[in-house]
Amino acid sequence: MATGADDFDDGSIPALLRAAAADPDGVRLLFRYAAREPDFRELIDSIAAASREVAHRNLARVIPAGPWLDWAANLIPAVTLEAVIAWLDAGQPDPDQAAERISEAVHGVMAAARTI
C-alpha cells in the first residue's frame, strides 16, 4: 500500500482511504498483525518513523516547537491509521464522508496541541 507523499495535504487522507479500500486485508495484515511479528518489526518501525517525521515537519507550520508539537506528531499518524482500520472494520461506512470525519479527528489533535 502506498500513498506516496512526503507532505500532508487535503489529498492525503482520501488517498490513504482509497489504498485501504483497495486492499483492506493487506492493511490489516501489515498494520495490525505483522506489526507484532519480529520479522516485520524493522519495516513497521521505519514506516512509523517516516510518518512521524512527515507529521512533525507539517505540523511545525501551525504548532509551536516543543513537547506539544512532538506529542501531536506522534499521535496524528497513529490516530489516522487506527481511524482507517476502524473504518474498514465497520464495513467502510459513508465512503464519501470518511475522509472528512477522519480529518476532523486529526484537527482535534492539532487544536489540542495548539491550545495547551
C-alpha positions, 0 to 999 in steps of 0.5 A: 500500500502506498500513498506516496507523499512526503507532505500532508495535504487535503489529498492525503487522507482520501488517498490513504482511504482509497489504498485501504479500500483497495486492499483492506486485508493487506492493511490489516495484515501489515498494520495490525498483525505483522506489526507484532511479528519480529520479522516485520518489526524493522519495516513497521518501525521505519514506516512509523518513523517516516510518518512521524517525521512527515507529521512533525515537519507539517505540523511545525507550520501551525504548532509551536516547537516543543513537547506539544508539537512532538506529542501531536506528531506522534499521535496524528499518524497513529490516530489516522491509521487506527481511524482507517482500520476502524473504518474498514472494520465497520464495513467502510461506512459513508465512503464519501464522508470518511475522509472528512470525519477522519480529518476532523479527528486529526484537527482535534489533535492539532487544536489540542496541541495548539491550545495547551 
